[in-house]
Amino acid sequence: MKKLINHPDDVVRESLEGFAAAHADLVRVTMSPATIVRVDAPVTGKVGILSGGGSGHEPLHGGFVGLGMLDAACPGAIFTSPTPDQMLEATRAVNGGAGVLYIIKNYTGDLMNFEMASDLARDEGIAVESVIIDDDVAVNDSLYTAGRRGVGLTVLAEKITGAAAEQRRSLPQVAALCRQVNAQGRSMGMALTSCTVPHVGHPMFELPDDEMEIGIGIHGEPGRRRVKLQPADAVAEMLMEPVMSDLGLKPGDDVLLFVNGMGGTPLTELYIVYRKAAEIAAKNGLKVTRSLVGPYITSLEMAGCSITLLKLTDDLTALWDAPVRTVGMRWGI
Amino acid sequence: MSNTVITLDEVVAWILAYARAISENRAMLTELDAAIGDGDHGANMDRGFKAVSAKLQAGGTDISQVLKTTGMTLLSTVGGASGPLYSTIFLQAAQACAGKTQLTLQDWIVMMDAAAKAVVARGKAAAGDKTMLDALIPAVQALKDAAVAGLSLADALRASAKAAEDGMEATLPLIARKGRASYLGERSAGHIDPGATSTYLLFKTAAAALAQPQVQARKW
């Protein structure tokens, strides 16, 4: 294992300490329990937006704490859900009297820990609502599985929901909006290489030089199928097709096209994928009116990408364009 | 003659023995999880039970309190799905034995039955989903069967460990329907479930640490 770390046991804590030192203008960081909170929280009268999940997906979620996006993030161990005590601490810190919305990626551990945290917060009289993001079309939804994973759409949901909270929309309104985003967006990812969790010390799975994994999640878990390596244009087709058909998009629909890097793929390559994805969208009559390209929800050093499409409305577009000032996303200010 | 009751000292010894077993098997649990999950089960459980061990070094004053301390510590240190689920086992067991200074086989059955039911409710899983329940449910059933058959406490604990082991091994061909392994679909078959493995270790250490004749002898 070749990593810029000191010791596997110290990775999350030391990274968080560096994050706190670098971005004290935007966030307050507590270490025990670990929370990242917007520097001016709680904002009186504003719904607090809280998310969290395992570490290793940076800039998600801590990098999206700040004006116009998240009020707090709870970082867990690498690829491991954070714990209810962290979530409760963060909930208290961001409750400005208008309640708190939890944005939860659909993973068994995240759901259970957030469920326990919302019980604890309600016991303290804080109004809490939860929205589960499950946008990954690679997983067939069924009563007999954990359901679809929460992946790329989480980034867009946090941005749009955060903007709505900034406009002082109510907790039920903000929660309904987040559910709308989840209903109108889908994603699918792929990997060229595996990734190495520091305390494991070797790659999560072996991927030969001439093969790639389609339908990957964000935790190094292998995807649905393995195929021979193909050019970027063919990969863009493999990802776009299931996303478009699952969303049931119609010619003339406005969409946001998001090409996400998994951590180890350069922007040069992401733009090659974007180029083809935009061409496919146009060929299907879609109007790509907003776009996002870059590593926003990653899987450590994994090489690969995911594609997310979000069907836009005028409201969603305006909220997307609204000012945001976070470590990972910043515009309009 | 083996002992007919479980004492406070034995409950503490059991939890400490389980913490050692998790530590010794950390790499194995991580390997099992890397095959079908995300490779964090060994590290997460070890982090949690190291924290539990530190809290229990001084022993305890009350069986229910020891179990509750264990559950609360796991809840704030483990994370993932294992944190809430293992926390639930200990918190439910604590509730079910409140006020008792020693535990009979019947007490133990009530505690483990409550724990298993709560894990089902929290995880929304069932037997055969390739989860820790595939070891937990048979272990509890074996305790009940042992009581009906009139076995001693020690024999009942051994029977539950054996049932948990068989249940763990039976997860090998199963296709996962819960947790991260379920994303793999058919590719999850051919691997033993890591959660069922750590649950087997829980019952294995219970059989070794609880109802020991020498502990009773020391009291005399």
Interface residues (C-beta under 8 A of the other chain):
Chain A: P33 G54 G76 A77 I78 F79 T80 S81 P82 T83 P84 D85 Y107 T108 G109 M112 N113 E115 M116 A138 V139 N140 Y144 T145 A146 R149 V197 H199 V200 M204 F205 G217 H219 G220 E221 P222 R224
Chain B: T30 A34 G37 D38 G39 D40 A43 N44 R47 L75 S76 T77 V78 G79 G80 A81 S82 G83 P84 L85 R122 G123 R177 K178 G179 R180 S182 Y183 L184 G185 R187
